Amino acid sequence: MNPSPRVHIPSLLQFALSGLALMATLSAALGALALALVSVLSEQDMQSNRVVLLSTAWIGMFISLLLVPGAALAALRLFGAPRPALLRTNPLRAATIALLLWVPVLAAGWLSSTRDVLTWLVLPPLQVLAVAIPLWWFVEVGRSRLPQGSAQRGWGVFTLGMVMGPTLAIIAEIVLIVALIIVFAIWVSTQPALVSELMQLAEGLRGLDPQSPRVMEMLTPYLERPGVVAALAAVTAGLVPLLEELVKPLPVLALALWRKIPPVEGFAAGLVSGAAFGLIESLGMAVNLQGSDWAPVLATRVGTGLLHIVTTGLVGWGIASALRERRWLRLLLTFAAAVILHGLWNLMAVLVGVSTLGASVGVPRLALAAAMGLGLLAMVLYAILVRMNRRLRLRASDAPTQTQPEPIETRGQ
């Protein structure tokens, strides 16, 4: 009697996670679509509400579609079915062709959003494309001609990156916010004069429209205080990057613990995991995005997506190097570099945001310098991406043992 075949645990977990996430996102998409249809039939509902609902529906359907390959490949592995042969295409060439459509997509979305031409119908699918296309292209540039492991591994990392990374980041940041509020409340309780001042501020802000110039006039004296600026910088450029760079490469860590993948595959997997995180983050921010800010904000999100891809790729390279080659110093240095790059990006982004305050805060020149710094940092990130690809390609060609095909019985794990 032949023994029953062993269940491949990673494939089982991948199938379960992909299936649960698929049901959740598809349910949310269908629910938002139903509410959107009700909104269209209701003449009293505002167009902005329709845009939000249809954006949620499109995003949910798009994420559901991206979850299907990972679930399908895991199911084929579990049931011992042959995996379909993939079309032999050049992914970078396909992503580059898609990238040529990105500017027309932005232009069409901007026209629709600013001129109210069927905005509720046209804008939602365009913002999905505007976010996804650059991320795909950056990933293909970074992993072009590099060993990447099986398709199941790649889609498994992508699924974990979409589900695990953003979820843990949100939880960690909520905990951080609550902790900071508690610390601030304890400190304020020891400053009676400040308590009275804040109570007067709250009373003055009561009933005011958040968009009113009066609100900014009242808040400006507090925003100008060095302590407030330092605290904001410490959180956005220190704690937040630290937390996010800890959670983004977790899918790569899970893969490296199971398979002891070579560093080149750790880098490629990190690019995929970072892109998945950036995709969910940018799509979440785009849900409520309308009007003249639509195109500029989505254009700037390209740089943020590049940041997530490059930093997670570096840390993924460090994780695989540490677990396979015992190069723990490389892991420490790549993680430190990721946090520093992320912190610089967040700091300059905050300073650019301050530019909306104009002369009332007195830092328009600083905001302009920060905007130029963001552009420079984006070029540095792209240079790192290309340089790492070339370096790892050369190393892979010099070390054929890293690129040899896996035994049939382990392929796809």
C-alpha angles and dihedrals in degrees: 000000000000116000116247113261117260117252112244100234098199090053090048091051091045092051093047094048094044091047095049093046090047092053092047096049094042091050091050091048094050091046092051090046091053091050090047091054090051088049092052091051091049112081092197097061119098122245091234090063090052091052092052093048095046091044089055090049094049093046091049092049092046093051090046089054091051091052094056100076094053092049093045096049091047091050092051090051093049094050094041092239120154113261116237117255110253122231111261100238133146104251093197091052091049091048091048091053089051090048090059087064094052098086093048088049091053091046093050092047092049092050092047093046098046098040099039093234103161087315094166090056103036105035103060098061091040093056091052089055093043091057101038103044099063092044091053092049094050091051092051092047090052098046100034110142092354125128106260107172124234126336089245091058092048094050090042091056090046092051092049090046092055096044108029103035101052093039094053091042091054092048092047093048092048090052089048093050092049091048092049091049090052092048091047092048091051091049094046090051088065092053108068093177092053091048090056091046093051092048090054090049092051091049091051093049094049112114096007122130108251088228093053116117087227090068092058092045090056095045098044096082089056095044089053093057112109092223092056092047091048093049092049091049092048092054101040098036099032119024099030095051090046092053096044094047088053095054102035096069095044092104089056090048091053091050094045092050090053101041108016089228120198118260093255090059090045089057093048092047090048091055090054093046092048091049090051091052092046092048094055093043095050095042089051091053092046095059094086096030115121141137129034092335093062100089098036094049094047090046091055090047087067088072092048090051090051089051092054092046096049098042094047090046090054093048091045088054089050093049094051091045092052097046097041103031102021091240096149094158089061090055091050093049095046091049091049090049091050093051092047093049091046092047093051090049093050093045093053091043089055091050090050089051089054088062088078087069090060121186093346089082095033100228107103091126091049090051091051091050089049091052090053089047090055090054091049092048091050089056090049091051092050090048090052090050093052094041093051091049092053093044094050092044090057092047092048091052090049092048107050092174089072093056100041113120116261121248112274093245093057100036113120096023 
